[in-house]
Amino acid sequence: MTRLGWGPEQLIARVNQHRARRGSVPLHCKTGYPWMRGDRPSADAIGDVLAVLSQYTGRQLTPSSLNWDRPRQRRRNRTALDNPYEATAEELLRETQGDALMHRRSFILLSGAAATAPALDLLMGGAPALAAAQDGDKVSSKLAGTVEHAVRQAREHDDSEGSASTLLWAGGIWQNVGKLIAESRYDTAEGIRLHTAYIEMSETYGWMLFDAGHHPQAQRVYQTGLRVAREAEHAPGIHHGTVNLLASAAYQESWLGQYHEAATLLEVAENRNPQALTPRLHAVLEMRRIALAGQQGDTEALHRADGQARTHLAAAHDSEEPWWTLWLDSSAIDAQTGRALLAAHHPDLAEPYLAGRTVLTGDSYPRDRMLFASELADARLQTRDINGACTAARHALTLAQHVGSHRVHHHLTNVTTTLRHHHGNHPRVRTLLTDLPHAV
């Protein structure tokens, strides 16, 4: 490789040319990097790699020439979920059926090419179709409807209660839908419904894991859903669910400070199948761009995405939109813009956006209302409005007893801790802190 002046991606480009001539599926452009660290190609690819290297070096290379004839070293982390960017959908589906639920497993956090490879693979054609089992039980239309109902219920429970109380139940649904896909027989129509439900459930369950602070596990759920999406039939529901899955994965990457990865995921979501994007899906993507711009401190991009989100939302016809996009309204855009401005260190600009969201009444979306109330308290605290900060914090504490979200409770704890340490003698703060144990 050094003599040829190639990097791993140049090697893969030539290997893919060789594979194309014999009708094989191309390898991902990042596949060669593990080989530089001592791994060896899969049995399917090793002959192609040796043929290419032999051609360009003018030497007849064999597996022994590259020490690829030795037994593989047994490694602890060589499962499909440890390397989801190198696995097929079927491998991932079968591995998620173990007794240990996802949030109890240990993984490393993925970044760089490892985090974006399954998404980038969506832009490549030639993926083998995910086939139903030949000897499994038949999935009926009624059972497919039951699955769809369970997926919808999981999202509604998460919206109303947060991740803590529903994580175990949602993980079971995600696993069971995967079992149906991997082990059952079904016609094309039922297959599309099952694949759509699995992709939607991957977004919901992945979001729950993210909300609970299980970031590596959330990444694995998102990436498994993306693998299924790549190998599924082409259908509107599958395309819509995939866009939303990419958007939520991008939001997590923004939260983790992995900005390049977040931008890549959003680019794939927008460019993979542009004609499948509805106005509300466009608005969802712009909401995630608002969050990314806020984390990067790019207020110009933030306001541009805000304007685009409102334009797309105004053009939506709800009867033609996916059911899970109907949560998005102008007040949700206000809230996201406010929290992005707060992240960009503009609390004075964030305050009016956040204030408009948290005064809303009703029982819907208590987790979101608690989050934005705590961020309103944060914004007011930073602008030295201690009375206003206490009012907002109290509003968040009122909601806290109904919300199970590690992410949101952690944010509120940070706000109340700052109030205690820096403004503990303020009368409104003393009253708030006196009531704090009872509110929690």
C-alpha positions in Angstrom: 0.0 0.0 0.0 2.8 2.4 0.8 4.6 1.6 -2.4 1.5 2.1 -4.4 0.8 5.4 -2.6 -2.8 4.3 -1.7 -4.8 4.8 1.4 -7.6 2.4 2.4 -10.3 4.3 0.4 -8.2 4.2 -2.8 -7.8 0.4 -2.3 -11.6 0.0 -1.8 -12.4 2.0 -4.9 -10.3 -0.4 -7.0 -11.7 -3.4 -5.2 -15.2 -2.2 -6.0 -14.3 -1.9 -9.7 -13.2 -5.5 -9.6 -16.3 -6.6 -7.7 -18.6 -4.8 -10.2 -17.1 -6.7 -13.1 -18.2 -10.0 -11.4 -21.6 -8.6 -10.2 -20.8 -8.4 -6.5 -22.2 -5.7 -4.1 -19.7 -2.9 -3.5 -17.9 -2.5 -0.2 -18.3 0.6 1.8 -15.5 3.1 1.2 -14.4 2.9 4.9 -14.2 -1.0 4.9 -10.4 -1.0 4.4 -9.5 0.9 7.6 -9.7 -2.2 10.0 -7.4 -4.0 7.6 -4.7 -1.4 8.3 -5.1 -2.3 12.0 -4.4 -6.0 11.5 -7.9 -7.3 10.6 -8.4 -9.2 7.4 -11.1 -9.0 4.8 -14.2 -11.2 4.9 -14.1 -14.5 3.0 -16.3 -12.8 0.3 -13.8 -9.9 -0.2 -10.4 -11.4 0.4 -10.0 -12.8 -3.2 -10.9 -9.4 -4.7 -8.4 -7.6 -2.5 -5.6 -10.0 -3.5 -6.5 -9.8 -7.2 -6.3 -6.0 -7.1 -3.1 -5.9 -5.2 -1.5 -8.5 -7.5 -2.5 -6.6 -10.5 -1.1 -3.3 -9.4 2.1 -4.6 -7.7 2.9 -7.0 -10.5 3.4 -9.8 -7.9 1.2 -12.8 -7.4 0.0 -12.3 -3.9 -1.6 -15.0 -1.7 -3.2 -14.9 1.8 0.1 -15.9 3.3 1.8 -12.9 1.7 -0.2 -10.6 3.9 -0.5 -12.9 7.0 -4.1 -13.6 6.2 -3.7 -17.3 6.3 -3.4 -17.5 10.1 -6.4 -18.3 12.3 -8.4 -15.2 13.4 -7.5 -14.0 16.8 -10.5 -14.5 19.2 -11.5 -11.0 20.3 -14.0 -10.0 22.9 -15.6 -7.3 20.7 -16.2 -8.9 17.4 -20.0 -9.1 17.3 -22.3 -7.5 14.8 -23.5 -4.9 17.3 -19.9 -4.0 18.1 -19.3 -3.3 14.5 -22.7 -2.5 13.0 -21.2 -0.6 10.1 -19.8 -4.0 8.9 -22.8 -6.1 9.5 -25.9 -7.0 7.5 -29.5 -6.3 8.7 -30.1 -10.0 9.3 -26.9 -10.3 11.5 -28.0 -7.3 13.5 -31.6 -8.5 13.9 -30.5 -11.9 15.1 -28.0 -10.5 17.6 -30.5 -8.2 19.2 -32.6 -11.2 20.2 -30.4 -12.1 23.2 -31.6 -12.2 26.8 -29.7 -9.0 27.7 -31.7 -6.0 26.7 -30.0 -3.2 24.9 -29.7 -0.8 27.8 -27.9 -3.4 29.9 -25.2 -4.1 27.3 -21.8 -2.5 27.2 -20.6 -0.8 24.0 -18.2 1.9 23.0 -19.5 5.2 21.7 -19.2 5.3 17.9 -17.9 8.4 16.1 -16.5 9.4 12.7 -17.0 6.9 9.9 -18.2 4.2 12.2 -21.2 6.4 13.2 -22.1 7.5 9.7 -21.3 4.4 7.5 -24.7 2.7 7.7 -26.3 6.1 6.8 -24.0 6.6 3.8 -24.7 3.1 2.7 -28.3 4.2 2.1 -27.0 6.3 -0.8 -25.5 3.2 -2.5 -27.6 0.8 -4.7 -27.2 -2.9 -5.0 -28.0 -4.0 -1.5 -29.5 -7.5 -1.2 -33.1 -7.5 -0.2 -34.0 -8.6 3.3 -35.8 -11.9 2.7 -38.4 -13.4 4.9 -37.8 -16.8 6.5 -38.9 -19.7 4.3 -40.0 -22.0 7.1 -41.4 -19.6 9.7 -45.0 -19.0 10.7 -47.0 -16.7 8.4 -47.6 -13.1 9.5 -51.2 -12.1 8.8 -52.5 -8.7 8.0 -54.1 -8.6 11.4 -50.8 -9.3 13.2 -49.1 -6.6 11.2 -51.8 -4.2 12.4 -51.2 -5.3 16.0 -47.5 -4.5 15.5 -48.3 -1.1 14.1 -50.6 -0.3 17.0 -47.9 -1.4 19.6 -45.3 0.9 17.9 -47.7 3.8 18.0 -48.4 3.1 21.7 -44.7 3.1 22.5 -44.3 6.5 21.0 -47.3 7.9 22.8 -46.1 6.5 26.2 -42.7 8.0 25.6 -44.2 11.4 24.8 -46.4 11.3 27.9 -44.1 9.8 30.5 -40.5 9.9 29.2 -38.1 7.0 28.9 -37.6 5.7 32.4 -41.0 3.9 32.9 -41.3 2.6 29.3 -37.7 1.6 28.3 -38.1 -2.1 29.3 -41.4 -2.4 27.5 -40.3 -0.6 24.4 -37.1 -2.7 24.2 -39.3 -5.8 24.2 -41.4 -4.5 21.3 -38.3 -3.6 19.3 -36.9 -7.1 19.8 -40.1 -8.9 19.0 -40.7 -7.0 15.8 -37.1 -7.9 14.8 -37.9 -11.6 15.6 -40.9 -11.4 13.3 -38.8 -10.0 10.5 -36.0 -12.5 10.9 -37.9 -15.7 11.6 -41.4 -15.4 10.0 -42.9 -15.7 6.5 -44.8 -12.8 5.1 -46.0 -11.5 1.7 -44.6 -8.3 0.2 -47.4 -6.1 1.7 -46.9 -7.5 5.2 -43.2 -7.2 4.8 -43.4 -3.5 4.0 -45.6 -3.0 7.0 -43.2 -4.9 9.3 -40.1 -3.1 8.0 -41.8 0.2 8.3 -42.9 -0.6 11.9 -39.4 -1.7 12.8 -37.8 1.4 11.4 -40.3 3.6 13.3 -39.7 1.5 16.5 -36.0 1.9 16.1 -36.4 5.7 16.1 -38.7 5.6 19.2 -36.6 3.1 21.2 -33.3 4.7 20.1 -34.7 8.1 21.3 -35.7 6.5 24.7 -32.2 5.2 25.2 -30.7 8.5 24.3 -33.1 10.3 26.7 -32.0 7.8 29.4 -28.4 8.5 28.8 -27.6 5.2 27.1 -25.8 6.8 24.1 -23.8 3.8 22.7 -26.9 1.6 22.9 -29.0 4.2 21.2 -26.5 4.3 18.4 -26.8 0.6 17.9 -30.6 0.7 17.7 -30.5 3.6 15.2 -27.9 1.8 13.1 -29.8 -1.5 13.1 -32.9 0.4 11.9 -30.8 1.9 9.1 -29.5 -1.5 8.0 -33.1 -2.8 7.8 -34.0 0.4 5.8 -31.3 -0.2 3.3 -32.4 -3.8 2.6 -36.1 -3.2 2.7 -38.5 -2.7 -0.2 -39.0 0.8 -1.6 -42.2 2.2 -0.1 -43.3 5.6 1.1 -43.7 4.6 4.7 -40.2 3.1 4.8 -38.7 6.2 3.2 -40.5 8.5 5.7 -39.5 6.4 8.7 -35.9 6.3 7.5 -35.8 10.1 7.3 -37.1 10.5 10.8 -34.6 7.8 12.1 -31.7 9.7 10.5 -33.0 13.0 12.0 -33.1 11.6 15.5 -29.7 10.0 15.1 -28.4 13.4 14.0 -29.9 15.1 17.0 -28.1 12.7 19.3 -24.8 13.3 17.5 -25.4 17.1 17.9 -26.0 16.6 21.6 -22.8 14.6 21.9 -20.7 17.3 20.1 -20.2 15.1 17.0 -21.1 17.9 14.6 -19.6 16.5 11.4 -21.5 13.2 11.9 -24.7 15.0 12.6 -24.4 17.1 9.4 -23.7 13.9 7.4 -26.8 12.2 8.7 -28.9 15.1 7.8 -27.4 15.3 4.4 -28.2 11.7 3.8 -31.8 12.2 5.0 -32.4 15.0 2.6 -30.6 13.6 -0.4 -31.3 9.9 -0.4 -34.9 10.1 -1.8 -35.8 13.8 -2.0 -39.2 13.1 -3.7 -40.3 11.2 -0.6 -39.9 14.2 1.7 -43.2 15.8 2.8 -43.4 19.3 4.1 -43.5 18.2 7.7 -40.5 15.9 7.1 -38.6 18.8 5.7 -39.6 20.8 8.8 -38.4 18.0 11.1 -35.0 18.0 9.4 -34.8 21.8 9.8 -35.6 21.4 13.5 -32.5 19.2 13.8 -30.5 21.7 11.9 -31.6 24.4 14.4 -30.2 22.2 17.2 -27.0 21.5 15.3 -26.4 25.2 14.6 -27.1 26.1 18.2 -24.5 23.6 19.4 -22.0 25.1 16.9 -22.8 28.7 17.9 -23.8 29.5 14.3 -26.7 31.9 14.8 -27.0 32.7 11.1 -27.6 29.0 10.2 -29.8 28.7 13.2 -32.2 31.5 12.1 -32.1 30.3 8.5 -33.2 26.8 9.6 -35.9 28.4 11.8 -37.3 30.2 8.8 -37.2 27.1 6.6 -38.9 25.0 9.2 -41.8 27.5 9.5 -42.1 27.7 5.7 -42.4 24.0 5.3 -44.8 23.6 8.2 -47.1 26.2 6.7 -47.2 24.2 3.5 -48.2 20.9 5.1 -51.4 19.1 4.5 -51.8 16.9 7.6 -53.9 14.3 6.0 -50.9 13.5 3.7 -48.3 13.5 6.5 -46.9 10.6 8.6 -48.8 10.4 11.9 -45.6 10.9 14.0 -44.9 14.3 12.5 -48.2 15.9 13.8 -46.5 16.9 17.1 -44.6 19.6 15.3 -46.2 23.1 15.4 -44.9 26.7 15.5 -44.6 26.6 19.3 -42.3 23.5 19.0 -40.1 25.5 16.6 -40.1 28.4 19.1 -38.9 26.0 21.8 -36.2 24.4 19.7 -34.9 27.8 18.5 -34.9 29.0 22.1 -32.9 26.1 23.4 -30.5 26.4 20.4 -29.9 30.1 21.1 -29.3 29.2 24.8 -26.7 26.6 23.6 -25.1 29.3 21.4 -24.7 31.5 24.6 -27.4 34.0 23.7 -29.7 33.6 26.8 -31.3 37.1 26.2 -32.4 36.0 22.7 -33.5 32.6 23.9 -35.8 33.8 26.7 -38.8 35.0 24.7 -38.8 31.8 22.6 -38.7 29.6 25.6 -41.2 31.6 27.6 -43.8 31.2 24.8 -43.5 27.5 24.9 -43.7 26.9 28.6 -46.8 28.9 29.3 -48.8 26.4 27.3 -51.4 24.5 29.4 -52.7 21.0 28.9 -51.3 17.5 29.6 -49.6 16.8 26.3 -45.8 16.4 26.0 -44.9 17.0 29.7 -41.3 16.0 29.2 -40.8 18.6 26.5 -42.6 21.2 28.6 -40.4 20.3 31.6 -37.2 20.5 29.5 -38.1 23.9 28.1 -39.2 25.2 31.5 -35.8 24.2 33.0 -34.1 25.9 30.0 -36.2 29.0 30.5 -35.0 29.0 34.1 -31.4 28.6 32.9 -31.8 31.5 30.4 -33.3 33.8 33.0 -30.6 32.8 35.5 -27.9 33.8 33.0 -29.6 37.2 32.5 -29.8 37.7 36.3 -33.6 37.5 36.4 -33.6 35.4 39.6 -37.4 35.8 40.3 -38.2 34.7 36.7 -35.7 31.8 37.0 -37.4 30.6 40.2 -40.9 30.8 38.6 -39.7 28.7 35.6 -37.9 26.2 37.8 -41.0 25.8 39.9 -43.0 25.1 36.8 -40.4 22.4 35.8 -40.5 20.9 39.2 -44.3 20.6 39.1 -43.9 18.6 35.9 -41.0 16.6 37.2 -43.0 14.2 39.3 -44.8 13.0 36.1 -41.7 12.7 33.8 -39.1 9.9 33.8 -36.2 11.3 31.8 -32.6 11.2 32.9 -31.7 13.9 30.4 -34.3 16.4 31.5 -34.0 15.8 35.3 -30.2 16.2 34.9 -30.7 19.6 33.3 -33.1 20.8 36.0 -30.7 19.6 38.7 -27.9 21.7 37.2 -30.2 24.8 37.3 -31.3 24.3 40.9 -27.7 23.6 41.9 -26.6 26.9 40.4 -29.4 28.7 42.2 -28.4 27.1 45.5 -24.7 27.8 45.2 -24.8 31.4 43.8 -28.1 32.8 44.9 -29.0 30.8 48.0 -29.8 33.9 50.0 -32.3 35.3 47.6 -35.8 34.9 49.2 -37.4 33.3 46.2 -34.5 30.9 45.9 -34.8 29.9 49.6 -38.5 29.2 49.2 -37.9 27.2 46.0 -35.1 25.1 47.7 -37.3 24.5 50.8 -40.0 23.0 48.5 -37.5 21.2 46.3 -37.5 17.8 48.1 -41.3 17.7 48.1 -41.6 18.7 44.4 -39.2 15.9 43.3 
